[in-house]
Amino acid sequence: MAELSITERWKPQHGVSLDEALRTWLRVAALSFGGPAGQIAVMHRILVEEKRWVSEQRFLHALNYCMLLPGPEAQQLATYIGWLMHRTLGGIIAGGLFVVPGIIAIMALSYVYAAWGNVPIIVALFFGLKAAVLAIVVEALVRIGKRALKNRVMIALAAIAFVGIFFLNIPFPIIVFGAGILGFVAASMGFAAFNTEAGHAPKDGGAVVDDMLGEGIPEHARPTVARALAVSAIWLALWLVPVIALLAMLGSANVFSQIAVFFSKMAVVTFGGAYAVLAYVAQQAVENYGWLKPGEMLDGLGMAETTPGPLIMVLQFVGFMAAYREPGALAPMLAGTLGGLLATWVTFTPCFLWIFLGAPFVEKLRGHKALNAALSAITAAVVGVILNLAIWFAIHTVFRETVPIRAFPLTFDAPNVLSVDPWALALSIAAAVAIFRFKVGMIPTLAACCVAGMILYLLGATS
């Protein structure tokens, strides 16, 4: 009889082995294109619809918490669900694998960019990919919206959130926290429209985790002061000890020290994802530190938008170029590699701290009616935010130019209709028809659009 692997021998009560989880998280990571909307879409389809590891309610409960945190919400959502399924190791695997493809892709493109600049054929490869991702994002928006917007009040909240963030440029945290406060107060006053959850008891065909937990909480998800202190000590040390060591050894003026400190600061203020801070990062990197030349931030953002992983991976490109241009005694490419990895480390290590420290308390509060109403309101607002991301992604996929609209109180970028890219529009429509009408899977759709993008490039149809 063949000997089982360590991960197969450790098989939790819900029956999903760590080996199976590893394969699933690798798949999620490989398909995590399209920014937070696309990544949430991928996880929802695989974990809720296909694998049925988690229920719709638990998925949205976790997503609501992650939306309140600084940092990339999709990566933190993966960490949360991985932790829920397989404890801390599961969370590290899920959250770590979520960014590995992006680390590899951004690093490879950074090498190419530093040596030769933008390579058109690589841009063409991702041209078709973006069209497919747009269709996947729209499908996820429709699917999540149908489940989350259960009455007119929730629909109105989603609409208000969309108008606020897209047209009025109201900061993301204000929208999310405002929706939560509204839901909490309304439920406390007995307003039933916000009480959209009917408890967490498993239903027929329910997801594995809810079947296992019922109304209870697994042992590893029970919050204790000792566990919270241990988690805080471990992850704060992993995050801050390298930063302190670099400052002590190299001084505050060294580029590696600057990268460590600057991106550590960014890790705690990136509410609302990458777009909330990219303008500030670009300004500081160009004008204050001189790490990038004007326009290079957009090139880095293009890399992050069209490769797997969170959009905040663009910070790895910034760290790479910073160290590449100030290598000191190191070879420029080696310095760039270390600078990029350092930026990634101090960006993502805090994400594990937020989840492993806070998720047990969030799980304990799942049955709290007023809190559930607050999270239901946040869910509705999040649908509006995802719609904002989907439209932003659509505009930048289908149109080559945007026109800034700045007429108080309106502040948004409108597409220049004369700059429409007919091939991008055609590919997006084809992908949408394949997914919605013919129920074609994600991977075939992504592959077909990538091939189409390459063919169009070879035929000279794309620039």
C-alpha positions in Angstrom: 0.0 0.0 0.0 1.4 3.4 -1.1 2.4 5.7 1.8 0.2 8.8 2.0 1.8 12.2 1.9 1.9 14.3 5.1 -0.8 16.6 3.7 -3.1 13.6 2.8 -2.6 12.1 6.3 -3.8 15.4 7.8 -7.3 15.5 6.4 -9.8 17.7 8.4 -13.3 16.6 9.2 -14.8 18.4 6.2 -12.9 16.0 4.0 -10.9 18.4 1.9 -7.2 17.4 2.2 -4.4 19.9 2.1 -3.2 18.4 -1.1 -6.5 19.1 -2.8 -6.5 22.6 -1.3 -3.0 23.2 -2.6 -4.1 22.2 -6.2 -7.2 24.4 -5.9 -5.3 27.5 -4.7 -2.7 27.0 -7.5 -5.6 27.1 -9.9 -7.1 30.2 -8.3 -3.7 31.9 -8.4 -3.1 31.1 -12.1 -6.5 32.6 -13.0 -6.4 35.7 -10.8 -6.5 38.3 -13.5 -8.5 41.4 -13.9 -7.9 43.2 -10.6 -10.0 42.7 -7.5 -13.3 42.3 -9.4 -11.9 39.6 -11.6 -10.1 37.8 -8.7 -13.2 37.8 -6.5 -15.1 36.4 -9.6 -12.6 33.6 -9.9 -12.7 32.7 -6.3 -16.5 32.8 -6.1 -16.9 30.5 -9.1 -14.3 28.0 -7.9 -14.9 28.0 -4.2 -18.6 28.6 -4.0 -20.1 27.4 -7.2 -17.8 24.6 -8.2 -16.0 23.2 -5.2 -18.8 24.3 -2.7 -16.2 24.7 0.0 -17.9 27.7 1.4 -21.4 29.0 1.3 -22.5 32.2 -0.3 -23.1 33.8 3.1 -19.8 32.8 4.5 -18.0 34.0 1.3 -19.7 37.4 1.5 -19.1 37.6 5.3 -15.4 37.1 4.8 -15.3 39.5 1.8 -17.0 42.2 3.8 -14.3 41.9 6.5 -11.5 42.0 3.9 -13.1 45.1 2.3 -12.6 46.9 5.6 -8.9 46.2 5.7 -5.9 48.0 4.2 -4.3 46.0 1.4 -5.5 43.8 -1.5 -9.0 42.5 -0.5 -8.9 39.5 -2.9 -5.6 38.2 -1.6 -6.9 38.6 2.0 -10.1 36.8 1.1 -8.0 33.9 -0.2 -6.0 33.9 3.0 -9.2 34.0 5.1 -10.9 31.1 3.4 -7.6 29.1 3.4 -7.3 29.7 7.1 -10.9 28.7 7.7 -10.4 25.4 5.8 -6.9 24.4 7.0 -5.8 26.7 9.8 -2.8 29.0 9.6 -0.9 26.7 7.2 -3.9 26.8 4.9 -4.1 30.6 5.1 -0.4 30.9 4.3 -0.7 28.6 1.3 -3.8 30.3 -0.1 -2.6 33.9 0.5 1.0 33.1 -0.6 0.1 31.2 -3.7 -2.3 34.0 -4.7 0.7 36.4 -5.2 3.4 33.9 -6.4 2.3 34.0 -10.1 2.2 37.8 -10.0 5.6 38.0 -8.4 7.1 35.8 -11.1 5.3 37.6 -13.9 6.1 41.1 -12.7 9.7 40.2 -12.0 10.2 38.7 -15.5 8.5 41.8 -17.1 10.7 44.1 -15.0 13.8 42.4 -16.3 12.5 42.9 -19.9 11.5 46.4 -19.2 14.8 47.4 -17.6 16.8 45.9 -20.5 14.6 46.7 -23.5 11.5 48.6 -22.5 8.0 47.5 -23.5 7.9 44.5 -25.8 4.9 44.7 -28.2 4.3 41.0 -28.5 3.9 40.7 -24.8 1.4 43.5 -24.8 -0.5 41.8 -27.6 -0.6 38.5 -25.6 -2.4 40.3 -22.7 -4.6 42.3 -25.1 -6.9 39.3 -25.7 -6.6 38.2 -22.1 -8.1 41.5 -20.8 -11.2 41.0 -23.1 -11.9 37.6 -21.6 -11.4 38.9 -18.0 -13.9 41.7 -18.7 -16.6 39.1 -19.5 -15.7 37.1 -16.4 -15.9 40.2 -14.2 -19.3 41.1 -15.6 -20.6 37.6 -15.0 -19.4 37.7 -11.4 -21.0 41.0 -10.9 -24.4 39.6 -12.1 -24.1 36.5 -10.1 -23.0 38.2 -6.8 -25.6 40.9 -7.3 -28.4 38.5 -7.7 -27.5 36.9 -4.4 -26.6 40.0 -2.4 -29.2 42.5 -3.5 -32.3 40.8 -2.0 -34.6 43.8 -1.7 -35.0 47.4 -3.0 -33.1 48.8 0.0 -30.0 46.8 -0.9 -30.3 47.7 -4.6 -30.5 51.4 -3.6 -27.4 51.0 -1.4 -25.5 49.4 -4.3 -26.6 52.2 -6.6 -25.6 54.9 -4.1 -22.2 53.3 -3.6 -21.6 53.1 -7.3 -22.5 56.8 -7.9 -20.5 57.9 -4.9 -17.3 56.1 -5.9 -17.5 56.4 -9.7 -19.0 59.9 -10.3 -18.2 61.7 -7.0 -14.9 60.2 -6.1 -16.0 59.6 -2.5 -13.2 57.7 -0.7 -13.7 53.9 -0.6 -13.5 53.7 3.3 -16.2 56.3 3.7 -18.6 54.4 1.5 -17.9 51.0 3.1 -17.9 52.2 6.7 -20.9 54.4 6.0 -22.9 51.5 4.7 -21.9 49.4 7.7 -23.0 52.1 10.2 -26.3 52.6 8.4 -27.0 48.8 8.4 -26.1 48.5 12.1 -28.2 51.4 13.2 -31.1 50.4 11.0 -31.1 46.9 12.4 -30.8 48.1 16.0 -34.0 50.2 15.3 -35.8 47.1 14.0 -35.7 47.9 10.3 -36.0 44.5 8.8 -34.8 45.3 5.3 -31.2 44.9 6.4 -31.6 41.5 8.1 -31.1 39.5 4.9 -29.3 36.6 6.5 -31.3 33.7 7.8 -28.6 32.3 10.0 -25.8 29.9 9.1 -27.4 26.5 9.4 -26.5 24.3 6.5 -29.0 23.8 3.7 -29.5 21.1 1.2 -26.5 21.0 -1.0 -24.8 23.5 1.2 -21.1 24.1 1.2 -18.7 21.8 3.0 -17.5 24.3 5.6 -21.0 25.2 6.7 -22.0 21.6 6.8 -19.1 21.0 9.1 -19.5 24.0 11.3 -23.3 24.3 11.5 -23.9 27.1 14.1 -20.6 26.4 15.8 -17.0 27.7 15.3 -14.1 25.3 14.8 -11.4 25.3 17.5 -8.8 27.1 15.5 -11.3 29.9 14.7 -12.1 30.6 18.4 -10.5 33.9 19.5 -8.4 34.0 22.6 -6.1 36.7 24.0 -3.1 34.4 24.1 -3.6 33.4 20.4 -4.1 37.1 19.4 -0.9 38.1 21.2 1.1 35.2 19.7 -0.2 36.0 16.1 0.6 39.7 16.6 4.2 39.0 17.9 5.0 36.6 15.1 3.7 38.6 12.1 4.8 42.0 13.4 8.3 40.5 13.8 8.2 39.0 10.2 7.2 42.4 8.9 9.2 44.9 10.9 12.4 43.1 11.9 13.8 43.2 8.3 12.8 46.9 8.1 14.6 47.7 11.4 17.6 45.6 10.4 18.0 47.5 7.0 17.8 50.8 8.8 20.4 49.8 11.3 22.8 48.4 8.8 22.4 50.6 5.8 21.0 53.9 7.2 17.8 55.7 6.3 19.3 57.2 3.0 19.9 53.8 1.4 17.5 52.8 -1.3 16.7 49.5 0.3 15.9 51.2 3.6 13.7 53.7 1.8 11.8 50.9 0.0 11.3 49.1 3.2 9.9 52.1 5.1 7.9 53.7 2.3 6.1 50.5 1.3 5.5 49.5 4.9 3.7 52.8 5.3 1.7 52.1 2.1 0.7 48.7 3.6 -1.4 50.3 6.3 -3.1 53.0 4.3 -4.1 51.1 1.1 -7.8 51.1 1.9 -9.8 50.4 -1.2 -7.1 48.6 -3.0 -4.3 49.7 -5.4 -6.1 52.6 -7.1 -6.6 54.4 -3.8 -2.8 55.0 -3.4 -1.2 54.6 -6.8 -1.4 58.3 -7.6 0.4 59.1 -4.4 3.0 56.3 -4.9 3.6 57.5 -8.5 4.1 61.1 -7.3 6.5 60.1 -4.5 8.4 57.6 -6.7 8.9 60.2 -9.5 9.2 63.6 -7.7 10.5 62.8 -4.2 12.7 59.7 -4.6 13.5 59.8 -8.3 13.0 56.0 -8.6 10.8 56.3 -11.8 10.6 58.5 -14.8 7.3 60.2 -15.7 5.0 57.7 -17.3 6.8 54.6 -16.1 4.2 54.1 -13.3 1.6 53.6 -16.0 3.8 51.0 -17.7 4.1 49.2 -14.3 0.3 49.4 -13.8 -0.2 47.9 -17.2 2.0 45.0 -16.2 0.0 44.5 -13.0 -3.4 44.8 -14.8 -2.5 42.1 -17.3 -0.7 39.5 -15.1 -2.1 37.3 -12.4 -2.3 38.6 -8.8 -3.4 41.8 -7.1 -3.0 45.2 -8.8 -0.9 46.3 -5.9 1.8 44.1 -7.4 2.8 47.2 -9.3 4.7 48.2 -6.1 7.1 45.3 -6.9 7.9 47.0 -10.2 8.5 50.3 -8.4 10.8 48.6 -5.9 12.7 46.8 -8.7 13.3 50.0 -10.7 14.3 51.9 -7.6 17.0 49.5 -6.7 18.0 48.9 -10.3 18.8 52.6 -10.7 20.6 52.8 -7.3 22.3 49.4 -7.1 25.3 50.5 -5.0 27.9 47.7 -5.0 25.5 45.2 -6.4 24.8 44.3 -10.1 21.8 46.4 -11.2 19.7 43.3 -12.0 20.5 41.7 -8.7 19.7 44.9 -6.9 16.5 45.3 -8.8 15.5 41.7 -7.9 16.1 42.3 -4.2 14.4 45.7 -4.3 11.3 44.2 -5.9 11.1 41.3 -3.5 11.6 43.6 -0.5 8.7 45.8 -1.7 6.5 42.7 -2.1 7.5 41.4 1.4 6.6 44.6 3.3 3.4 45.0 1.2 1.9 41.5 1.8 3.2 40.4 5.2 0.9 42.8 7.0 -2.1 41.2 5.1 -1.5 37.9 6.9 -1.4 39.8 10.2 -4.8 41.4 9.6 -6.4 38.1 8.7 -4.9 35.8 11.4 -5.5 38.4 14.1 -9.0 39.6 13.1 -10.7 36.7 11.4 -11.3 34.7 14.6 -13.2 37.7 16.1 -15.1 38.1 12.9 -16.1 34.5 12.9 -17.3 34.7 16.5 -19.6 37.6 15.6 -21.2 35.9 12.6 -24.5 35.3 14.5 -24.8 38.9 15.8 -27.9 40.3 14.2 -27.0 44.0 14.1 -23.5 43.1 12.9 -24.9 40.8 10.2 -27.1 43.7 9.1 -24.1 46.0 8.9 -22.2 43.4 6.8 -25.3 42.9 4.6 -25.3 46.7 4.0 -21.5 46.5 3.3 -22.2 43.6 0.8 -24.7 45.8 -1.1 -22.1 48.7 -1.2 -19.4 46.2 -2.3 -21.6 45.3 -5.3 -21.6 48.9 -6.2 -17.8 49.1 -5.8 -17.4 46.0 -7.9 -19.6 47.6 -10.6 -17.3 50.6 -10.4 -14.2 48.4 -10.9 -15.9 46.5 -13.7 -16.8 49.8 -15.6 -13.3 51.2 -15.0 -11.8 48.0 -16.4 -14.2 48.0 -19.3 -13.4 51.6 -20.2 -9.6 51.0 -20.1 -10.0 47.8 -22.1 -12.3 48.9 -24.9 -11.3 52.6 -25.2 -7.8 53.9 -25.9 -8.4 57.3 -24.3 -10.4 58.8 -21.5 -11.5 62.4 -20.9 -11.3 63.8 -17.3 -14.6 65.3 -16.2 -14.2 67.8 -13.4 -17.5 69.7 -12.8 -18.3 70.0 -9.2 -19.5 67.7 -7.7 -18.7 65.3 -10.5 -15.1 64.0 -10.9 -14.6 61.0 -13.1 -12.9 59.8 -16.3 -15.3 59.4 -19.2 -14.3 57.3 -22.3 -13.6 59.1 -25.5 -16.0 57.3 -27.8 -13.9 58.1 -30.9 -11.1 56.1 -29.4 -12.9 52.8 -29.2 -10.8 49.8 -30.0 -13.0 47.7 -32.3 -11.0 44.6 -31.8 -11.0 44.9 -28.1 -14.8 45.5 -28.2 -15.3 42.5 -30.5 -13.3 40.2 -28.4 -15.1 41.3 -25.2 -18.5 40.7 -26.8 -17.3 37.3 -28.1 -16.1 36.3 -24.7 -19.4 37.5 -23.1 -21.4 35.5 -25.6 -19.2 32.4 -24.9 -19.7 32.7 -21.1 -23.3 33.8 -20.9 -24.9 32.1 -23.9 -22.9 29.0 -24.4 -21.6 28.5 -20.8 -18.0 28.1 -21.9 -15.6 27.7 -19.0 -13.1 30.3 -17.9 -9.9 28.5 -19.1 -11.1 27.9 -22.7 -12.4 31.5 -22.9 -9.1 32.9 -21.6 -7.1 30.7 -23.9 -9.1 31.5 -26.9 -8.9 35.2 -26.3 -5.2 35.1 -25.8 -4.7 33.2 -29.1 -7.0 35.8 -30.8 -4.9 38.6 -29.4 -1.7 37.1 -30.7 -3.2 36.5 -34.1 -4.4 40.1 -34.3 -0.9 41.3 -33.4 0.6 39.1 -36.1 -1.9 40.4 -38.7 -1.1 44.0 -37.6 -4.6 44.7 -36.3 -3.2 45.8 -32.9 -0.4 48.1 -32.0 
